[in-house]
């Protein structure tokens, strides 16, 4: 399966930052402008919500798909692995990660009502997923 | 200000539908594919969250910007007006509205944790907003 990877990715390539949030008594508004703040051309988005506090989701890498993952609220702990090294992040509302392909990632939704929005530059394909974390070590 | 409108819009042009939601014990995942299911080319997105239950937001039309508004959870009541006629919608998780420019819209976040994701085909510009609902009646 690793034959399809375009090249070894490194956790050092993961970019992180924070989008603007405008909050007042009416609630919060978070904003993302393309292409200025978005380092990929999205063809798909998905959002994750209603996750029981403490639950871990994800647990795969993508062969081709890069992802721009935004925390829309709560707190999300993200563990990443490139086959050699690990790197962890903690996202609160407005924080994002830009994950290149070839990075294994799993997300733990720490607080109740933690939720994520993910923009992807590749369509959904079952064959794009690498579910076996140890498959990445072949590349090291 | 109405000089900048590209043409009269009608509430009949508002499209509505429901995106796929995949729910299990780990939570819910909602998905949107471009351009297949998205009738505009997004250049910006924003999300609205942490709105007190019963609060109304929005309350404006856009001169040029079309919006694709998705309910990410809870329940949102949307009132629209084209200067002649009114039309109301109630969105639950996964439901969307495609609002053309020139439609006045206000959104009431009915339930706690009701939240919206909005994709826009025009950048943020203060001059794109029509805050005065009655300004639309000039066009009728």
Interface residues (C-beta under 8 A of the other chain):
Chain A: X23 X25 X26 X27 X28 X29 X30 X31 X32 X33 X34 X42 X43 X44 X45 X46 X47 X48 X49 X50 X51 X52 X55 X57 X72 X73 X93 X109 X113 X115 X117 X123 X124
Chain B: X23 X25 X26 X27 X28 X29 X30 X31 X32 X33 X34 X42 X43 X44 X45 X46 X47 X48 X49 X50 X51 X52 X55 X57 X72 X73 X93 X109 X113 X115 X117 X123 X124
